[in-house]
Structure formats: C-alpha cells, structure tokens
Amino acid sequence: MQIKTEGQDECGGQKTLRANASRLKGGKLGLDRTQATIILSGLYLFFSLAGNIAATKVTYFGGLVMDAGFIYSLTFTWRDLIHKQLGQKAAVTTIWLSAAVNLLAALYFQLVVLLPAQTDWANGGGQIAWEFLFSLQMRIVLASILTALIAELIDTKVYQLWTRGGREKWPQWTRVFASNSVSIPVDSLLFPIIAFAGVVGAEGLQQMVWTNIIVKALVTALVFWTIYLVPEKPIYGDE
C-alpha cells in the first residue's frame, strides 16, 4: 500500500494547476470533445429551430418586407465554427441533424393542432391562431430544410476549399466571408419563394429576397469576428 505524504499531495496539486493552466493557454477550456460537440451543435440547433418558428411572422426591415426569423442567419457563421473545431464531417452531420429536428418538431406541432381544443381557449381565438401559425410553420420548415441543405452544404464546401491550396494561412475572416457570400444569396433566394409564394405577393417576395440578403450580410459583418473566439487548436482536451 502506497502512503502519500503532505508534501506529495501539495506537489500533485501544483502539477494539476500547472496542467490546467497549460491547457487554457493552449486554447483548451477544460472541455472534452463530447462537451465541445454538444455546446457547438446545440447552439446551431437553437438558431435553426428558433429561426424557423420566428419566420412565421412577416415584418419589416426599414420599409422592406422580411420574415422575423433573422436569427437563422447566425447558423452560417456558427457552421464555420463547428467546421473549424470539429471538422467537415461534424459540420455536415449537424446540418442533417438540424433538418431532422426541425421536421420532427413541425410534425409534432401538426399533431397538437389536431388535438381537441378546450372550449374557452378556442372561443378566445387560440385554436384558429394555432392552426394558422403552425400550418404555415410546416411549410416554412419544409422550405427551410430544403434551402438549408442546399445553402449550408454549399457553405461547407466553400469553407473546406478555402482552407486548402495555401489559403489556410490567409486571415480566418476570409473563410467566413467567402463561404457566406455564396450560401447567403442562395438561401435568401430559395427560402422566401418556397415558404411564402401565394401568401405574400410578388412585390413582397422580391423585397423579402433582397432584405434577407441585406440582413444576413449585416449579421455576418457583425459576427464574423466570432471565428476568432474558437482557436485553431481544439478547445477540448483528451477524453
């Protein structure tokens, strides 16, 4: 049986502190790969799901028509963070997982619509509002899944190409702008047409396309620096 002395315990504690300090200095946050994956992918799923639900409201940006799901635009830069930390395979998996989560949520909401409504709640307009909101939300989710798979997979491909051929030494913000400059116009063109054609007039749809491009470009300009919050080295340690 090995007996540790007080000096050994103190020495071991100092070694642990030095090891933790070294990990932080090396770009690690005391996380393992599983934790980093959950945090990065979880926030991506939040931006996607919240954006799709908020998109059921049509609003204005200045004098131009747009949907209220602008938080969705954060997924493009956040996808870049996932790609940077966890690799292309993880980024693609997260995109497909987001599509599945949004579809399952929309199907669940359709089931809720079919449930019998309490009389007072229905007389107050609750059932009519719910039916309108989530019948439109189902269409929005299907539009979002289709456009997200196209736009986000394009974003992934451009980002991957931008980190090859000597460009990996270029400033990291160029990856964000290069990938988003392709994926944002694709998403902004396809989504309003698929989600709102027949609900919003032709002029409104045209405004939505341009407004989405403008707003998403502004969001990219505001948050592109977040790519530097995630170091090139993994933020997680060995499990």
C-alpha positions in Angstrom: 0.0 0.0 0.0 1.3 3.4 -1.0 1.1 6.3 1.5 1.1 9.8 0.2 2.7 12.4 2.3 1.5 16.0 2.7 4.4 17.2 0.5 3.4 14.8 -2.2 -0.2 15.9 -2.1 0.9 19.6 -2.4 3.2 18.7 -5.2 0.4 16.8 -7.0 -1.9 19.8 -6.6 0.7 22.2 -8.1 1.1 19.8 -11.1 -2.6 19.8 -11.6 -2.8 23.6 -11.6 0.1 23.8 -14.0 -1.6 21.3 -16.3 -4.9 23.2 -16.2 -3.1 26.5 -16.9 -1.2 24.9 -19.8 -4.5 23.6 -21.3 -6.1 27.0 -21.1 -3.0 28.6 -22.7 -3.1 26.1 -25.4 -6.6 27.0 -26.4 -8.5 24.4 -24.3 -11.3 25.3 -21.9 -11.3 22.2 -19.8 -13.8 20.6 -22.1 -13.6 17.2 -23.7 -14.6 16.6 -27.4 -18.1 15.4 -26.4 -18.8 18.6 -24.4 -17.5 20.8 -27.2 -19.7 19.0 -29.7 -22.8 19.3 -27.6 -22.2 23.1 -27.0 -21.4 24.0 -30.6 -24.0 21.8 -32.2 -26.7 22.6 -29.6 -26.5 26.3 -30.3 -26.6 25.7 -34.0 -29.9 23.7 -33.5 -31.3 26.5 -31.4 -30.5 29.2 -34.1 -32.2 26.9 -36.7 -35.3 25.9 -34.8 -35.9 29.4 -33.3 -35.4 31.0 -36.7 -37.9 28.7 -38.4 -40.6 29.4 -35.8 -40.0 33.1 -35.8 -40.2 33.1 -39.6 -43.9 32.6 -39.4 -44.2 36.3 -38.7 -43.8 38.6 -41.7 -42.4 42.0 -40.6 -40.5 45.0 -41.9 -36.8 45.9 -42.0 -36.9 49.7 -42.6 -39.6 49.9 -45.3 -38.9 46.4 -46.8 -40.8 43.2 -46.1 -39.0 40.3 -44.4 -39.7 37.4 -42.2 -38.8 37.6 -38.5 -36.5 34.6 -38.5 -33.3 36.6 -38.9 -31.7 34.7 -36.0 -31.3 31.9 -38.5 -28.6 33.9 -40.3 -26.3 33.1 -37.4 -26.2 29.4 -38.5 -23.9 30.2 -41.4 -21.1 31.6 -39.2 -21.8 29.1 -36.5 -21.5 26.3 -39.0 -18.0 27.7 -39.8 -17.1 27.4 -36.1 -18.2 23.8 -36.0 -16.2 23.1 -39.1 -13.1 24.8 -37.7 -13.3 22.9 -34.4 -14.8 19.5 -35.2 -14.2 19.1 -38.9 -16.2 18.9 -42.1 -17.9 15.6 -41.2 -19.2 17.0 -37.9 -20.5 20.2 -39.7 -22.4 18.1 -42.3 -23.8 15.8 -39.6 -25.0 18.9 -37.7 -26.8 20.2 -40.8 -28.6 16.9 -41.4 -29.5 16.7 -37.6 -30.9 20.2 -37.7 -33.1 19.2 -40.7 -34.4 16.2 -38.8 -35.1 18.1 -35.6 -37.0 20.8 -37.4 -39.0 18.3 -39.3 -39.9 16.3 -36.2 -40.9 19.5 -34.3 -43.1 20.6 -37.2 -44.8 17.1 -37.3 -45.4 17.3 -33.5 -47.0 20.7 -33.9 -49.3 19.3 -36.5 -50.3 16.6 -34.1 -51.0 19.3 -31.5 -53.3 21.1 -34.0 -55.4 18.0 -34.3 -55.9 17.6 -30.5 -59.3 18.8 -29.3 -59.3 22.4 -28.0 -60.7 23.5 -24.7 -63.8 25.5 -25.3 -62.9 28.8 -23.7 -59.4 28.7 -25.2 -60.9 28.0 -28.7 -63.6 30.7 -28.3 -60.8 33.2 -27.5 -59.2 32.5 -30.9 -56.5 30.2 -29.7 -57.3 27.3 -32.0 -57.6 29.5 -35.1 -54.3 31.2 -34.3 -52.6 27.9 -33.6 -53.9 26.4 -36.9 -52.8 29.4 -38.9 -49.4 29.6 -37.2 -48.3 26.0 -37.4 -49.9 25.2 -40.8 -47.7 27.9 -42.1 -44.8 26.7 -39.9 -44.9 23.3 -41.5 -44.4 24.9 -45.0 -41.7 27.1 -43.6 -39.9 24.1 -42.1 -40.0 22.2 -45.3 -38.8 25.3 -47.2 -36.1 25.7 -44.6 -34.9 22.1 -44.7 -34.6 22.2 -48.5 -32.8 25.6 -48.7 -30.7 24.8 -45.6 -29.4 21.6 -47.0 -28.5 23.3 -50.3 -27.1 26.5 -48.8 -25.3 25.0 -45.8 -23.8 22.2 -47.8 -22.5 24.8 -50.3 -21.2 26.8 -47.4 -19.4 23.7 -46.1 -17.8 23.0 -49.5 -16.6 26.6 -50.0 -15.2 26.8 -46.4 -13.4 23.5 -47.0 -11.9 24.6 -50.3 -10.9 27.9 -48.7 -8.7 26.1 -46.2 -6.8 24.3 -48.8 -4.3 25.2 -51.5 -2.2 27.6 -49.3 -5.3 29.6 -48.3 -5.2 28.1 -44.8 -2.6 30.8 -43.9 -4.9 33.6 -45.0 -6.8 35.6 -42.3 -9.6 33.4 -40.8 -12.3 36.1 -41.5 -11.8 35.5 -45.3 -13.2 31.9 -44.8 -16.4 33.3 -43.2 -16.9 36.0 -45.9 -16.1 33.6 -48.8 -18.4 30.8 -47.7 -21.3 33.2 -46.6 -21.0 35.2 -49.8 -22.1 32.2 -51.7 -24.5 30.5 -49.3 -26.5 33.6 -48.1 -27.7 34.6 -51.6 -28.7 31.0 -52.4 -30.7 30.7 -49.1 -32.2 34.2 -49.4 -33.5 33.5 -52.9 -34.9 30.0 -52.4 -36.5 30.3 -48.9 -39.0 33.2 -49.4 -40.2 31.7 -52.7 -40.8 28.2 -51.3 -42.1 29.4 -47.9 -44.3 32.4 -48.9 -45.3 32.1 -52.6 -49.1 32.5 -52.6 -49.1 34.0 -49.1 -47.1 37.2 -49.9 -47.5 39.0 -53.2 -44.8 39.1 -55.9 -43.5 42.6 -54.8 -43.4 41.4 -51.2 -41.4 38.3 -52.2 -38.9 40.4 -54.2 -38.4 42.6 -51.2 -38.0 39.6 -48.9 -35.2 38.2 -51.1 -33.3 41.5 -51.0 -34.0 42.2 -47.4 -32.8 38.7 -46.4 -29.6 39.2 -48.3 -29.0 42.6 -46.7 -29.8 41.5 -43.1 -27.8 38.3 -43.3 -24.9 40.2 -44.8 -25.1 42.7 -41.9 -25.3 39.9 -39.4 -22.2 38.3 -41.0 -20.4 41.7 -40.8 -21.3 42.0 -37.1 -20.4 38.4 -36.0 -17.6 37.4 -38.4 -15.1 38.1 -35.6 -16.5 35.2 -33.6 -14.5 32.8 -35.7 -11.5 34.1 -33.6 -13.2 33.0 -30.4 -12.6 29.5 -31.4 -8.8 28.9 -31.7 -7.3 26.8 -34.4 -6.2 24.3 -31.7 -9.1 22.3 -30.2 -10.9 23.8 -27.3 -11.3 20.4 -25.8 -8.7 18.1 -24.2 -8.2 14.4 -24.4 -11.1 12.4 -23.0 
